[in-house]
């Protein structure tokens, strides 16, 4: 049986005196799409930020590819092969699409099984970005900015992708395109941990779902083939 690519044990997190996460325990297996689901304030974003080293007061154990990463700087975690796509996108608005992609370029980690990302591969995955190469990031629509943020992260050649609310604020057709992109990335071999409130999007992409409520892990739902077959009868 394969070892988890990401293993989280007894993860707790505080913002000042307020505790936001309470002893989370879960694994992310290689090549799967695991969704953290829950309402606003449930702790989904906090979990991703803790894994990425963006929150100072964290306890517990976070192990990526067999290496403890809790306490490491975010840039060091990124170099190991973890990519983070924040909910607020954070593109460089004054840079063009092409310049944003170049800003995200990093070599693949040694031994990564994922085929390296190039501008040509990014344009195949996101043809719209090829059309917009010379346009400033700030002139893009919300959906185009989401594509650019994801594409820029892919240019860092991650093996594990953390996606925070990828469907938030997007039109239904754009949400469908993002869902197809997530499925394509899984086919490419990426492991994906994402937070999401949109139930339809979750059903479209998830292998498994973890439900968070007020920083506590409530249950685990398998989005397996048997369930899908039952629905199709």
Helices and strands as residue ranges (DSSP letters): E 4-15, E 18-29, E 33-37, H 44-51, E 58-64, E 67-68, H 74-80, E 82-85, H 97-103, H 119-125, H 127-131, G 137-139, H 142-154, E 160-164, H 172-187, E 191-196, H 199-205, E 208-213, E 216-222, H 225-231
